[in-house]
Amino acid sequence: MLYSERTYRRRHRQEDLLHFQVALKETDLDIAVRKERFSDELVRVAEEAIKKCRQPLEEYIQRDPAFLRALAPYEVPLTAPPLVQEMARAAKAAGVGPMAAVAGAIAEGVGRVLARYSKDVIVENGGDIFLRTSRVRRIGVFAGKSPLSFRLALEIRPDCSPLGICTSSGTVGHSLSFGRADAVVILSSSAALADAVATAAANRVQNKEDVQAAVDYALSIPGITGALAIKDDLLAVRGRVKLVPFGQTSP
């Protein structure tokens, strides 16, 4: 089923790619692929990929409902579905509950399937992104009412992808956060890990003075390659992150 786009998605358009939306229950994806690779069949592939991610997760939660509610790392058996185990590992590394990794994990699961059909793939799931690219791309940073919102973009080079780019906020959206960050953006080769760490780092931001500690914390976790945090008019950044003005044309 195709859904109308969320308004912020218009600012993330990649002009050389074709964007389409696919949704199933709580999963609402904006997907971009090379224009010549798009087809009705590819939409069906994306829909099936979402189902293959969600169904084992939903069935596991029925058997183990505490997994859904946990706000701290949660042990799962080796017999748990691969996506459940991936979420649990990411949550353990970040010190949060496993559902903090769900959006990133599904974005990557769908993205890796679509990467068999297109060299360039972007899957965005509620602000959490899986990206594989053959050219330099720029991803704008949305930070709610902060004056820095959509003033900066992340420049991502092909040798840095596949890459998870995940965002958590205490002032934007409906996801659970115990902090007040306008945006915390985390980069990792694992989108599930980036998602979980984004939540954990954002939980640490109550005021502007906390943004540096938040990015320092994020970079202390193995597998995290870059982090930035925004609160009001203050930004902290660390790691393999290149920022450019938003709207600047990619080279």
C-alpha positions in Angstrom: 0.0 0.0 0.0 1.4 3.4 -1.0 1.0 6.3 1.5 1.2 10.0 1.2 4.6 11.4 2.2 5.3 13.1 5.6 5.9 16.8 5.1 9.6 16.7 6.2 10.3 14.1 3.5 10.0 16.8 0.7 13.3 18.3 2.0 15.1 15.0 1.7 14.5 14.4 -2.0 17.4 13.2 -4.0 16.9 14.6 -7.5 18.6 11.8 -9.3 16.5 9.1 -7.5 12.9 8.1 -7.6 11.1 8.2 -4.3 8.1 6.2 -3.3 6.3 5.3 -0.1 5.3 2.0 1.3 3.6 1.4 4.7 2.4 -1.6 6.7 0.9 -1.0 10.2 3.4 1.2 12.1 6.1 0.9 9.5 6.0 3.9 7.1 8.9 4.0 4.7 10.1 6.5 2.2 12.3 4.6 -0.3 14.5 6.0 -3.0 16.1 4.0 -5.8 17.7 4.8 -9.2 14.9 5.9 -11.6 15.7 3.3 -14.2 15.4 0.5 -11.5 11.9 1.5 -10.3 8.9 -0.7 -11.2 5.6 -1.9 -9.8 7.4 -5.2 -9.1 10.0 -3.3 -7.0 7.2 -1.8 -4.9 5.9 -5.4 -4.3 9.5 -6.4 -3.4 9.6 -3.6 -0.8 6.2 -4.6 0.6 7.3 -8.2 1.0 10.5 -7.2 2.6 8.6 -5.2 5.3 6.4 -8.3 5.9 9.5 -10.5 6.3 10.9 -8.1 8.8 7.7 -7.5 10.8 6.1 -11.0 10.9 8.9 -12.8 12.9 9.1 -9.8 15.2 5.4 -9.7 15.8 5.2 -13.4 16.4 8.2 -13.2 18.9 6.5 -10.3 20.8 3.3 -12.4 21.2 5.4 -15.1 22.8 7.5 -12.7 24.9 5.5 -9.4 25.4 8.1 -8.1 27.9 10.4 -7.6 24.9 8.1 -4.9 23.7 7.9 -3.1 27.0 11.5 -3.3 28.1 13.3 0.1 28.7 16.6 -1.6 29.5 18.7 -4.2 27.7 16.8 -7.5 27.4 18.2 -10.9 26.9 16.7 -13.1 24.1 17.3 -16.7 23.3 19.5 -17.9 20.5 16.4 -19.3 18.9 14.9 -15.8 18.5 14.5 -14.4 15.0 17.6 -12.7 13.6 16.1 -9.2 13.6 15.1 -9.7 17.3 18.6 -10.8 18.1 20.0 -7.8 16.2 17.8 -5.4 18.1 18.7 -7.0 21.5 22.5 -6.7 20.7 22.1 -3.0 19.7 20.1 -2.3 22.8 22.6 -4.0 25.0 25.5 -1.9 23.6 23.5 1.3 24.1 22.0 0.5 27.4 18.4 0.9 26.3 15.3 -1.3 25.5 15.4 -3.3 22.3 12.4 -1.4 20.7 14.7 1.6 20.5 16.4 -0.2 17.6 13.3 -1.3 15.7 13.0 1.5 13.1 16.7 1.3 12.1 16.6 -2.5 12.0 13.7 -2.5 9.7 15.1 0.3 7.5 18.3 -1.7 7.0 16.5 -5.0 6.5 14.4 -3.6 3.7 17.3 -1.6 2.3 19.6 -4.6 1.9 16.9 -6.4 0.0 16.4 -3.5 -2.4 20.2 -3.1 -2.8 20.0 -6.3 -4.9 18.0 -4.2 -7.5 19.5 -0.7 -7.3 23.1 0.4 -6.6 21.7 3.5 -4.9 19.1 2.9 -2.1 17.8 5.1 0.6 15.2 3.8 3.1 13.9 6.3 5.7 11.7 5.0 8.5 10.5 7.8 10.8 13.8 9.7 10.6 16.0 6.7 10.7 17.8 6.0 7.4 19.6 3.1 5.7 21.7 4.4 2.8 23.8 2.8 0.1 25.2 5.2 -2.5 27.5 5.3 -5.5 27.8 9.1 -5.3 28.2 11.8 -2.7 24.9 12.6 -1.0 23.7 15.2 1.4 21.1 14.5 4.1 19.6 17.5 5.8 19.5 17.7 9.6 16.0 18.4 11.0 16.0 19.7 14.6 12.5 20.9 15.3 12.3 24.5 16.4 16.1 24.9 16.8 17.5 27.8 14.7 19.9 25.1 13.3 17.1 23.0 11.8 17.6 22.4 8.1 20.6 24.8 8.1 23.1 21.9 7.9 23.4 18.7 6.0 25.5 15.6 6.4 27.8 14.9 3.4 28.0 11.1 2.9 30.6 9.7 0.5 30.2 6.3 -1.2 33.1 4.7 0.7 31.2 5.4 3.9 28.2 3.4 2.8 26.2 1.2 3.5 25.4 3.4 6.4 22.8 3.8 9.1 21.9 7.5 9.9 19.5 7.6 12.8 17.9 10.5 14.7 16.3 10.8 18.1 14.6 13.9 19.5 13.0 14.9 22.8 11.1 17.8 21.1 10.0 16.3 17.8 7.9 13.2 17.0 6.2 10.6 19.1 9.1 8.3 19.9 9.9 7.8 23.6 12.7 10.0 24.8 13.8 11.0 28.4 15.8 13.9 27.1 15.2 17.4 25.6 17.5 17.3 22.6 16.2 18.9 19.4 18.1 16.3 17.5 20.8 13.7 18.1 22.1 12.0 14.9 24.2 8.9 15.0 26.2 7.2 12.2 27.1 3.5 12.1 27.4 0.7 9.6 24.6 -0.9 11.6 21.3 1.1 11.4 19.9 -0.9 14.4 22.9 0.2 16.5 22.7 3.8 15.3 19.0 3.9 16.2 19.6 2.5 19.8 22.5 4.8 20.4 20.6 7.8 19.1 17.9 7.1 21.7 20.5 6.6 24.5 22.5 9.8 23.6 19.3 11.9 23.3 18.2 10.7 26.7 21.4 12.4 28.1 20.5 15.9 26.8 18.5 18.0 29.2 20.0 21.4 28.3 22.6 22.9 26.0 25.5 22.1 28.2 24.8 18.4 27.7 25.4 18.1 24.0 29.1 17.5 24.1 28.8 14.8 26.7 26.1 13.2 24.5 28.3 12.9 21.5 31.3 11.8 23.6 29.1 9.0 25.0 28.0 7.9 21.6 31.6 7.7 20.2 32.6 5.5 23.2 30.4 2.7 21.9 32.2 0.3 19.4 30.6 0.5 16.0 29.6 4.2 16.1 31.5 6.3 13.5 30.0 9.7 14.0 27.6 11.8 16.2 26.1 15.2 16.4 23.7 16.7 19.0 21.6 19.9 18.8 19.9 21.7 21.7 18.5 25.2 20.9 21.3 27.1 19.1 24.2 24.9 20.3 25.7 21.9 18.3 28.3 19.4 19.2 29.8 17.0 16.7 32.4 14.2 16.8 33.7 11.4 14.7 33.6 10.9 10.9 31.0 13.6 10.2 31.2 16.2 7.5 28.7 19.1 7.7 27.9 21.4 4.8 25.2 24.1 4.4 21.8 22.6 3.7 20.7 23.0 0.1 24.3 23.1 -1.2 24.5 21.1 -4.4 26.3 17.8 -4.2 29.5 17.6 -6.1 
